[in-house]
Amino acid sequence: MKELSFIIPCYNEEEVLITLYERLNAVSKLVYNYDISFIFINDGSKDKTENIIEDLSKKDNRVKLYSFSRNFGHQAAVSCGIHNCSSDLAVIIDADLQDPPEIIPDMIKLYEKTKTPIIYGKRISREGENLFKKVTAALFYRIINLLSEIKFPVDTGDFRLIDKKVIDAYKQFSESPKYIRGLISWTGFEQKPFEYKRDARIAGETKYTLKKMVKLAMTGILSFSVKPLKISLYLGIISIFIAVMFSLRVFYLHFFNPSVLVKGWASTIIIILFMGGAQLISLSVISEYLSNLFNEVKKRPEYIISKKIE
């Protein structure tokens, strides 16, 4: 019989874990032709998340736990789940239940019908999220597609079904930090969308703060595009063009209206500010790439597991 694993990253999710398990367990009864396992990754939670998962593992031997020594981040938690998955199929789903588990059987049916290695959830609506988050998320997916050489599905998260080929391919990636949905697209395997309505959280608050979203966006852009490095070239060309235009203006006024040149301090200030801004932007982009190289050179582990229940 084939195996199916639910990969579930968790961070301070004590309020929803029991409900999540019950709903996933109900789903597991609908996919009776698969052996099921629950791979919970506790990403350094400070609440009772770890204890609840331990209790579940005592009642259900299908429940596995990988608990981090501290909070290493959502992407590291998903990576841990994939690294420790040997199933034929895996479904990555967050613990907050915004992505409804009840659609998983239909995703599996689509996989079995088409044999498409990646079935990703595509959000057609996002309940419980403010306008700012919806707009910035929509902009991010389109900006990264504009900059990257690889095209990514828009309006998606990490909620997806992947088969063993994708799982094995992902285990070959050693880079850190990871942008998982980008890496899965980079593998080149065929993908199909599965449209659904995303629900609001049933309890608790989102763990993806604005700071974490910005960090993930930077990781996605810098990991899959070198185009930001060309910003300095474009800004340099623009700066030279503006400087030449101002120079022509100065020569013109020198010969035809020299009295105006007394007020030329404004032009000088504008050029200085523009050039300074262009240089700072260029240096900041370069520094981001250098910081990524710095982290890669150190070769530190992506995460550290302090407790394991298999």
N, C-alpha and C positions, 0 to 999 in steps of 0.2 A: 504493500500500500504506500502511496505517496505521502510525503510529509509537508505540513504547512505550519509556519511559525508566525506568530504575531510579535513584532519588534516594537516595544513600548518604552520610550524614554520618559522618565519621571523626575520632576523636581518640585518638591513641596506640594504633592497632590493627594494628601491624606483624605481630603473631602470627597474625592471622586473615584478613588481606586476600587472600592467595593462595587459601585455601580458599573464602572468600566469592566471589571472582571465578569460580573453577571451578564452584561450585554454581550461581551465577547464569547463567553461560555455558551450563551444561547445561539450565537452565530455558529459556533463550532459544531453544534448538533445538526445544523443545516448542511454542512459540508462533510457528510458522513463518510465520504470516500477518501478522506485525508486523516492521517494521524496529526493531532494538534499539539503544539507547544507554545507556551507563553514566555517570551523572553523580556523580562522587566529589567531596565537599567536605571538604577537609582543614582541620579547625578548629584550626589553630595547633599541630599535633602536635609533640612534642619528640623523637620517635623516627624511624624510617625510613619512616613512613607515606607521606610525600610522594614519596620516591624509588621506593618500590614501585609507586605509582600511575603515576608517570612511565614506569617500565619497562613496565608493562602497556599504556600508551598507545602505546608504540613498536611493540608486538607486535599491538595491536588498535586500529584507528582509530576504533572505536566508543566507546572510553574517553575521557571528558572529565575534566578536573581544574580545580577552583577552590580555590585554596589561600589561606587567610586569613593576614593579617600577624601575628595573635596568636589566642589562644583567645577567641572571642566567644560560645561557648555552643552547645548542641545545637539550640535553636530557631532561632537565627540561621543555622546551617548548613543546616537544612531549608529555611528561607526562601530562601536563596541558590539551592538546587537548584530550587525551584519557579520562582523569578524567571528562571532561565536554561533553563527547559524550554519547548519549543514543540511537544511531542508531543501526540498524540490521547489517550494514556493515560500516567499516571505511577504508579509504585509506590514509596512511601516505605518504606525498610527500613534498620534500623540495621546497622552492620558486625559486631556481636558474634555474629550468627547465632542469637540466642535466638528470633527469628522465622524459621521455616524457609522458605527460598525455594521449596521444592518445592511449596508450596500455591498459589503465584502463578498457575499455569495454571488451577486450579479457580476462583480469584477472578475471573480474566478470563472464564471460561465463565459464571459467575454474572452478571457485568456484561453480557456479550453477550446473555444470555437475558432479563434484566430491564431493561437499559438504565438501571440505577440509577447516578447520577453518582458516588456514594461507596460503596465496599465496604470496611468497616473490619474489621480483625481483632479478634475478641473472645476473650480468653483464658479457657479453661475450666479451665486448671491452669497453675501457674507453677513450673517446676522450677528448683532451684538458688538459690532465694530464701528468706531466713529468715522466721520467723513475723512479726517486727516489720515488715518491708517489706510483706508480704502484707496485714497488718491495716491499716497506715497507708494503703496504696494504696486498699484497699476503702473506708475511711472517707472519704478525700479525695474520691473520685468522688461519694459520696452527700452529703457536705457541700456541695460546689459545686453540685450539682443542687438542694439545699434552698435555697441562697442566690440562685442565678441565675434570671433570667427566661427564659433559654434552657436547654432540657434537653439534657444531653450523654449519649452512650452510656457505660455504666459498664464497668469492667474492660477498658479499651482503652488503647492507646498511640498512637504516631504511625504504626504499621504499617498502611497502607491503600492502596487503589487509588482514584485520582481521575481524572475525565475532563477534557477541555479546558475545559468550562464552569467547572468548579471551579478549575482552574489559572488561567484568565483572571480569575475573580472574586477569587482570592487576591492576585493582583498589584496589585489596587487598594488593599489595606490598607497604610497607611503608619505605623501606630502602632508603638511600641517601648516595652518589650519585648513580644513576641508569645507568646500561648498558642495554638499552631497548631491542635491538635485542637478547641479551643473556637471559633476563628475559622472553621474549616471547617464546624462545626455551625451557626454563626451565619448562614452564607450561606443557609441554608434549603433547600438541595437535599436530595432524598430520600437516605436512607442505609439500607444493609442490612448486617447483621452476617455475618461469616464466622467460625465458631467453629474454634478450633485449640488444640493443647496447646503451651504455650511451653516451649522447651528451656532447659537451663542453658548458660552460656557455654562454648564449646569451648576457650577459652584466655584468659589475662589476667584482669584484674579489672574490675569495673564502674566506669565513669567518672562514674556518677551518685551522688555522695556524698550524705549526709544533708543537708548544707548546700544542695546544688544542688536536691534534691527539695523542700526547704522553700521555696526561692526560686521554683521552678516553681509550687508550690501557691499561694503568695501572688500570683504573677502571674495565675494562673487565676481566683482568687477576686476580686481587685481589678479585673480587666479586664472581668468580666461581671456584677458585682453592686455595687449601692450600699447594700445592706442592712447591711453592717458599720458604715456611718456612722450607722445608727439605733441602734447599740448604746448610744451616749451618751444617747439619749432614754430607752431602756428602763432603763438603769442609774440615770438621774436620777429616773425615776418610782419605782423600787424604793427608792432612797436616801431620797426624800421620805416614802414610805410607812413605812419603818423609823423615820425620825426622828419622824414623827407618833405612831407606836406607843410609842416611848420617851417622848415628851412626855406622852402620856396616862398612862403608867405613873408618871412623876414627879409629875403632878398628883394622881393617886390616892394615892400614898404620902405626899404632902405633907399631905393632909387626914386620912388614916386610919392611917398608920404612919410618921410623919415621922422616927423614929429610924433607919430603914433607909437614908435618903437619904445618910447619912454614907459609905456604901459605894458611892455612885453613880459613883465615878471609873471603874469598869470599863465602865459604859454609855457614858461619854464617850469613852473610848479606842476602843471598838468602833466608834462612829459615825465618829470621825475616821479610823480605818483604812479603814473601808468607803468613806467619801466619797473619801479619797485614792486608793484602788485604782480606784474607778469613774472618777475624773478621769484617772488615768494610762492606763487602758485606752482611754478615749475619745480622748485626745491621741495615743496610738500609732496608732490606726486612721486618724485624720485625717492624721497625718504620713505614713503610707504612701501615701495618695491624693495628698498634696501632692508627695511625691517622684516619683510617676509623672508628675504634671503638669510638674514641674521638668525631667524627662528629655525629655518631649515638646516643651517650649518650646525646648530647646537644638537640636533638629532635627539631631542627630548621625546619621551613617549607621549602619545596623544592623550592618554588617560592612564590612571593607576587604579587598579581594582583592589579594594580593601577587603571585600567579602564576596564569596561566590557560593551559590546554591544551585547545583545541577542535578 
